[in-house]
Amino acid sequence: MAEVKQLGVPIIRYPGGNFVSGYHWLDGVGPKDQRPTVLDRAWNTLDTNQFGTNEFMDWCKQVNTEPLMGFNLGTGTPEMAAALVEYCNVEKGTEWSDLRRKHGYPQPHNVKYWCLGNEMDGPWQMGHCTAREYGEKARDAARQIRKVDPDVKLIACGSSNTILDTYLVWDREVLEQCFDQVDGISLHNYYGNTPELTGNNSARYLAMNLDMERQIHEIAAVCDYVQGTLKSPKRLWLSFDEWNVWYRARGGRFADGQRTVAPHLLEEVYNLEDALLVGGFLNSLLRQSDRVRVACLAQLVNVIAPLVTNETSVLRQSIYYPYAWALKYARGKVLDLLVESETYPIHAEGLRADFARNDEVPYVDVTATIDPENGRLCLFILNRDLETDRELVVEFRDPTPKQVLTCETLTGSDLKAVNTFAQPGQVAPRTLSAPAASSQMTFKLPARSYSVAQLTTA
């Protein structure tokens, strides 16, 4: 909890994921000695239900985060989704709010953001259905929920990845059913340096944040198309509520809990090149933050996570550091930069060669934010060049930096280097020599690096 609180994650999604599509929230509330142990059919594990909705709300307060709650619209019903909102958000005087009070929580939780199911386009999902069937179910749930609490923000299930045949068609058909009742739509994706996706090519791999940006533009275009056909004044935003590197610990024994409690599943080990790409993803999400209002790194501890534990301690994996920098330093507004960079060619690979296409990729990827309240400006810089240091010349017109507050980089000679409990500092930030603050600053970027620089302009 101390690590998560220090990390400063602003919003955390619960309780899933594939898990939510078979989850009955009533199993996880009330006296703990009366809660059932159930079979989680998503991962073949046993869930004791000793941690449920109210425990999660307590945990969120202790780590200073906001809950993003998910409904079961797989095996569950719109009625029980609305009941959960009533349980969480109505103060008193109704069946479900009074049940919460009976459970020891007199004050409502006032949860603002809610996901209307999870990955309902996926054949692997419990309750999988067609886009139109899901859209109608989501619309029904949303209408009931808004009677309970009209101020909530509701997120429809969009495409779970780009490789399904239903990609984009699913999003259009869903929104044609429920556009007027939702505020946003979700999108998910995971990435890896595999023969199928990249040809095991690290240079191609470090460009995959541009694949993420293309996916964002495509989903946004579908939202705008439906908005236009409905002649609606409402503009939907996006919730990229599952994204990460994930490929080594998929399938087989990694996904089968063998009907045990809290088994070790999906424990991905992250290396330097994974961390560099996560930095690129953060740059992309920041650049697209006018449309992507919510984004959740999936997940947080042990399971495809920046933090892993053993019996005595917590380890920060390589991907922890760029994520921590974004959470700490990216504040205020995102600047619209003009970036000029030399490029290198990449080639289409794998499952969706048309998605990657053949293209020229900039060696240097830069995003910047500025906080109007304190005048602090932050640069996030990915150097995709695997062999050569690069210089980044930054020209400031207005405002002009007065002082460099922080300048760090994540780099190394071995792209496959990982952190372990025995050697936790194999991939860790180090100080980057900073130029003097002025209207033109030249940063010397190591090869294979992700760097952050915080400046003050006040």
N, C-alpha and C positions, 0 to 999 in steps of 0.2 A: 504493500500500500504506500509506503514511503517513496519508493521508486516511481510509482504511477503518479503520485501527487507532485513530485518534483518535476516529472516530465511535462505536466500541465496539459493533458489531453482535454480539449474543450467539450467534446461530446462523445459518448460511448454507446454503441448499439447493443441491445439485449432483447431477447435471449438467443438470437440467431438470425440468420444462418439456416442451414437445412434442418437443424434441430427444431426450429419454431413451428414448422409445418405439421408436427405431430404433438406439440406441447399444449397441455391443458393448464392454464394459469391457476386454476383453483387448486391443483395438486400442490402448488408451491406457496400457499398462504395459510395462515392459521397456526394452531399449536404444532410444533415440530414433531411431537411424538405421535401425531395423528396423520402425518403426511405419508402418502404411499411411495414405495420404491417401484419405479416403472421402467419398462424397457424402451430406451430411445432407439427407435427403428432407423434413424438416419445414420447412426454410427455404430449400432449394435453394442451399446453400453448400458449400464444400469445407472439411472438417475435417482438419487435418494430424496430429491426435492427439499433438502435441508437449506438450500439457498434459493430464494424465490423473489418475487416482485418487491416486497418490503425490504428484504435484506439488500437487494440491489439499490434501492433508493437510499438506504442508510449509507451504503458503500460510496455512492456517487457524492453524497455530501461530504464524506470524510476525505475523498480524494479531490474534491472541488471540481467536479465535472457535471455535465448535463446529460440526462438520459435520452437516448433515441430508442423508443420501445417498438417492438415488432409484434404484429398479430399473427395468430395461426389462421390463415385463410386456406390452408391445405385440407386437413381433416376437421378444422374448426368452422364456426359459423359466424356470419355477420352479427348475429345477436350476442354471442359471447365476446366478440371484439368490442361492441358498444358497452357491454357490461364491464369490461376491463377499464375502459375510459371512465365510466361512472365510478368504479371502485377507486381509481387513482385521483380523479379530478373534481368530483362533487364533494362539497364539504359535509353535508349530513342530510338526513331526512328521506333517503331513498334506500331501497333494498341493498344495493351494492356498496354505497357510501357508508351505510351503517354497519355493514360487515367489516369494512376496513377499520372503522372505529372500534368495533368489538375486538379486532385483532391487535389493538394497541396503538393505532395511528389516528388520533383525533383530527389532525390537520391534513388536508389533501396534498398530494404530491405535485399537482399542477404540471404534469408532463406536457410539453409543447409539441414535440416532434414524434410522429408515429409512422411506421412502415406497414402498408397494407399487404402483408405476406412477404414471402421470400422466393425469388427465382421460380415463379410459377410457370415459366416457359420451359423449364428443364424436365426432361423425361425421368430424371432421377428424383424429382421432388414428390413428396407425399401430397396427394391431391392435385397433381399435374392435370391441367385442362387446356382447352383452346384459349386463344387470346380473347375471343368474344365472351366465352363463358367466364373467364377470370374478370374481364372488364365489367361485366354485369354484377358479379359478386362484389367486386371492389366498390362499385357505385352504390350498391345496396348498403354495404358496411359504412361507407362514407356518409351517406344520408342519415343513417341511424346515429352515427357518432356525432355529427354536427348538431343533432337535436340535444345530445348530452352536453357537449362543450363546443360551441361555435368558433372558439378561438384557436383550436388545435391546427397544426400544419400536417397535412396528410400526403404521403408519398406512395404513388402507385408502383407496382412491380414492372420495371422495364426489362429489356433483354439482359440475360445473365452473362453473356459473352458475345463475341463477334462471330463465332464459328458455327453456330446453329443455323440451319436453313431458314429459320423464322426471324432471324435478326432484322430489325427495323420494321418488318411487316407486323411483327408482334406488337411493337410499340405503337404503331399507327392504329391497329385494330383495338388495342386496349384503350387508348385515349379517345377513340371515337365513341366508346361507351361511357367513360367516366371523367372526361376532361373538365367538365363544369364543377365536379365535386372534389378534385384533388388540387394540391398546390405544387407538387413536383413529381418527378419520376426517377426511379433508381436506375443505375447502370453498374455493372460489376465487370472486373477482369483481373486475371492473374497472368504473370509473365515469367518466362524462364529462358535460360540460354541452353536450348536443346537442339538436337538435330532437326526436329520437326519445325521449330519456330525460327531458328537463327542459323542452322547449320553449324552450331557450336562456335559461332563467330562473335567474339567479344565486341568488335567494332559495330556489328549490326545490333547486338544486344543493347549497347548503350544508347541506341537511337530509339528504343521502344517507347520512351515517353512521348515521342511524336505519334506513335500508333494510338496511345491513349488520347492525345489531343484530337486526332482524327475521329475517334469514336465519340468524343464529346460533341464535336461539330455535327456529326451525323445524327445523333440522338436529338440534339437541339433543333436540327432542321426538321425532323419529324414532328416535334412539338409545335414548331411554328407553322408547319403545313396544316396540322389539325386545327390550330388556332385560326388560320386563315379560312379553312373550309367551314368552320363554325361561326365565322365572323365574330369571334370573341375578343374582348379587350384584354383578357387575362393572358399573361406570359408566364409559362411554367418555368421553374428552375429545376436543376438537376441535383440528385443526391448520389454521388459516387461512393456508395456505402460499403463496398468491398473492393479493395485493391491491394496488391502486394506482389512481391516475387514469391512464387510457389511452384515447385516442380519436382524436387527430389523426393519428397515424402508424400507422394500421392498414391492412392490405390492400394490394393493388396492388403498386407498386414498393417500398413500405415493407416488404413481407414476402417479397420475391423476391431472394435473394442472387445470382442469375444465375451460379451455380457459380463464385464467387470466394471467396478466403480472407478472412475477417474483414471482410465488407462493412458499410457503414453501414446498419443496419436498425433500425426501430422507435425512432428517436431523438426521443422526445417532448420538446417544450419546455414547461416548466411556468411558470404565472403565479401571481399573488397568490391568486386565488380557489382555485386548485388546492391551494396550500399551506394555506389555511384549512380546506379540506375534509380534507386529510390530517391536520391537527390533530384534526378531529372524529373521523376513523377511529381515531386513537390513543386518544382518550377512550373510544370505544366498546369497543375491544379491551381496554383496562384495566378498564372496568366489567364486562366479561364474562370476566375472566381466571380466575374460578373454573371455567369450562368450557373456555375457549380457552387451552390450555397452550402452544401454539406459534403464532407468526404471523410471516410473512415478507413484508416489502415487496418486491414484484417490479417492477424488479430493482435492481441496486446501482450499476453503472457503465455509462454510455452508453445502454443499452437500457432505455427507460422508467424512468429512473434519477434519483436525487438528485444524483449526481456525473457530470459529463461531461468528456471530455478533448479536447484538441487535441494537436499535436505537441510542445508545450512545457509545458503546464500543465493544472491541474484546476479546473473551475468548479463551485461549489455552486449548484445550482438552488434555486428557492424552496421546494420541498418538503423540502429538506435540513434546514431549521431546526426545524420541529416534530418531525420524526423524531429529530434529534439531542437535542432537549430530553427527549423521552420516554426515550431510551436513557441519558441522563446522570442524570436526576433521579428517574425512577419506580422506586422501590426499596421493598422490604418488603411491605406490605399495601395493598390498595385499600380505601378507606373507602366505606361505604354512605351516601351523602349524601341528605339531603332537600333537593331543589332546587325553589324556587318562582320562576317567571318568567312575564312577559307572553309572549303567543304571537302568531303570525301564521299565516294560512291558506296551505296549499299544495294543489295540485291534482294528481290523477293524470295522468300523461303516458305515452305511448309504448308500448314493447314489452310491458311488464307493468303496465298501468294498475292492475290489481287489487293489485299488489304495493305500489305507492306509496300508492294510495287518497287520498281527501281527508282532510286532517288538520290539526290545529293544532300548530305547531312552536314550542318555546320559543326565544326570542331568545338566551338564554344557556345554554350547555352546559358543565357543570363536572364534572371528575373530580379526585379527590384521593388521594394515597398517603401513607403514613407508614412510616418505617423504624424499627422498635423498637430497633435496635441503637444508633442515634445520635440518635434523637428528631427527625429531620428530616422535615418535612411539605411536600408539594408540591401546588400547585393548577395544573391545566391548564384554561384557560378559552377557549371559543370564543364570540365575540359575532357572531351571524349578522345583526344589524341592519346593513343596508347604508347607512343614512343617518345614524343617530343614535348618539352615545356612550351607553353604559349604565353604571349603577352596580351593582356587585356587593357586597352586604353579606354578610359571612361571620361567622356566630356560632359560636364555639368553646366547647364545654362542658368537654371534657377530652380532650386536654391543651390548655393555653393557649400560644400562640406567645410567644416571648421576643425574637426578633430576625428581621428580614427579611434573608436572605442574597442572594437574587437576585430581580429583578423585571424582566422583559423582555416586549416585545410585537412581533408581526409585523403590520404594517398598511400602509396607503397609500391614496391617493386614487384610484388606477387599478387595478381588479381584474384588468386584462389585462396589467399590467406584468410583465416578465420580466428575468432576469439574462442577460447576455451576457459573452463574454470581454472586450469593449471596455468594458462597464459592469456589472461583477460585483456591484455593491451596490445595484441598483435595488430589489430585494426582500430586505431583511436586517433582523435584529432591531435594536431600539433600546430604550434604557432606558425603563421605565414607572415613573412616580412611585409610590412605595409608601407606603401608610399606616403609621403606627406600629404595632408589634406589640402586640396586646391581645386581649381575649376577643371583641371585635367590631371587624372591620376592613372598611373600605369601599374597594374598588378601582374606579377610574375607567377603564372600558374604552373604547378608541377604537372607532368604527364600523368594521366589516369587519376584525376583528382576532382573532388567536390569541395568548394570553398565558400566561406561566409565572411562578409565584412560589414560591420555596423559602424556607421558614421553619424556624427551629429552636425546638423545644419543650423542649429540655434546658437 
